[in-house]
């Protein structure tokens, strides 16, 4: 009988441990919403950026809208294509009307980090002056190919 009681004591420890872990998991999920507020549904947005007929590899594409809590952006790959991300890689942007901007930083140093001056001279970086408008709807959106000039 003593062995049975001792066995129950260790079982009670396991049960208590599982309860504590369960409570911690539940309360961990009850914290603050993600930065920028609760997540909203996003839809794929993609396109291409070329400068002087060549892919603008490494250029940054940003979508701007008044009151946007979370930025939506993408980076141009070696073929000139980009996909917009808001919360995770290439997940898209929320429904809305956006001004699209492009910056193309020059590579710096031996590492080639893209943090040098804008090779587009700021020509496409101001959302207030942007002539590129993107309407994101509840379906995939393909932005028409952007042919930019650096001068």
N, C-alpha and C positions, 0 to 999 in steps of 0.2 A: 504494500500500500504506500509505503514511503517513497518507493521508486516512482510510482504513478504520480504522486503529488509533486515530486521533484521534476518529473517530465512535464507536467502541466505548467510549472513555474517557468521553464525555459520556453515553452510554447507561448505563454502569455507575453514573454519578452519579444518574441518574433511578431506576434499580433500587434503589440504596442508599437514596434518599430515600423511595421507596414502602415499603421494608422498615422504615425507622425510624418512619414514620407508622403502619404496621400494628402495630408493637410497642407504640407509645404508646396506640393505641386499645384493644388487648387488655388492657394493664395498667390503663388507666383504668376499665375495667369490672370490675376485680377489687378494687375498694376496699371500704370498709365498706358494710354493708347500709343501707337508708334509715333515717332517724332513727326510733327506736322499734322497731327490729328488722326482719326481713324482712316484706315485704307478705303479707297474707293475703287470701283471696278475700272480696269484699264483695258485698252484695245491696241493691237499691234499697229505700229507706225513705222514705215521704212521709206527709204529713198536713196538717191545718189547725189554726190557732190563732186563736180569736176571744175578744175581751174585751168584755163587755157587748153582745154581738151584732154587734160590728164587727171587721173584720180587724185583727190585732195587727201591722200593718206594721212591720218592723224588729226584731221580737222575735227573740231567739236561742233555739234549741232545741238541747239537748245530751243525748247519751246517755252514761250512766255505768255502768261495770261494774268490779268489783274486778279489779285487775291489768291494766287496759286500757293497752296500750303506746302506742296512737295514739288521740287523741280523735276522736269522731264528732259532727258538729254541722251545723246548718243555720240559715238566716235566713228569716223569714216575709216573703213578698212582699206587694204591695198588695192581692191578692185573698184573703190569709189562708193561702196554701199555703206549705209548706216541703218541701225535699228534703234528706236527710242526706248529708253528704260525709265521707269519711275521708281519702283520698289526693288526690282531685281533685273538681271540681265535680259534685255530685249523684251520686257513684258509689255511695253507700250505706254500709252498716256490716257488719262481720263477724258471722257467726252467733253468737248468744248472747242472754242475758237482760239487759236494761238498765233502769235507772231514768231516766226522762225528766224534765228540768228545763227551765224557761222563765224567761228574764229579758227585760225589755222596757225598755231604757234610754231615757230622755227625750232628745230632741234638744237640743243645746247651741249657743249662739252663732249667728252669722249663717250659718255653714256648715251648721248643722243636724246636725252629727256626733252619732251615737248613743253618747254616752259620759256622759250624765247619770245621775241616780239612777234606780233601777229603779221603773218606774211600777206594778209589781205588788207593791211593798214587800217584796221577798224571799220572798213567800208560796210561790212555786213554784221557788225557786233551790237548795234544799238536797236533794241526792240521798238523804240519809239519811231525810228526811221525805217524799219524793215518793210519791204514791199512783199515779203513772202508770208502768206497767210495759210495756215493749215486748219482744216475743219476735221476734228476727230469725231467720228460717229461710233455707234455700237457695232462696228465691224472693222476688219483690217483696212488700213488706209495706206495708200502708196503715194508718196509725195512725188510730183513730176521732177525729173532730173534737173538739178540746179547747175547751170553753166555760169561760173563766176569769173571775174577778172581780178588780177592782183593789183593792177595799177589804178 
